[in-house]
C-alpha cells in the first residue's frame, strides 16, 4: 500500500472517531501548568473552556487578583476532573462558563443539566465560602458554517441556559445572562464580536468583561 493511501485512510479514520477519543495534550499541558500556579483565598477565578482560555482577564479587568483557568475544548467532566486545583485554594469568587462543547457532543438538555448541577454541587461542597457565578452559554452564530456539530443546536443552548438559571435559583447563586451583551436581535452572536461564530474577538471580550465588571466588585 502506498504512503498516499495510508495517509488517506488515517485521515478518514480521524474524521470518524470523535476527537475526545484521542489524548488531549493541550489539556494535559494546561493542567500541568496550573499545578504550579496555586489559587489563593483572594483570587477571582474564570473557569471554563476555550472561550475562557482565550481571555487575558488580568489585563482586561486591570486586576491582579483575577486568574484564568480555562482550557480549550474542555467539557464539564474535564473541569470536574481538574477541580481540585481550583477549590483547594478556596478562591473568593468563581465565574463558571462551561457546556458548549458538551452541547456539540449531542447530549440531551437533561444530560447537560445533570452534568452541570453535579459540577456546581461539587464546587459548593468543596469550597462553600466561594461566591459562585453561573454564566449562561454564549450565543453562537452558525452563519459561519464552521462548527458542524453545533448546527441546529441553537434551541438546545436556549433550553440549557434555562436549566442553568434554574440551578442558580435553586442554590441561591448568581446567574449572568451573557446574551444581553453579545447577541443580536435574532439571538445570534454578533458578527462584530466573532470571526468563526463561536469564539470571541477582541471586541467580544471587551463586551463580555465590561458587561460583568460590576460582579467582580460586589
Order of alpha helices (4+ residues) and beta strands (2+ residues): alpha-alpha-beta-alpha-alpha-beta-alpha-alpha-beta-alpha-alpha-beta-alpha-beta-alpha-alpha
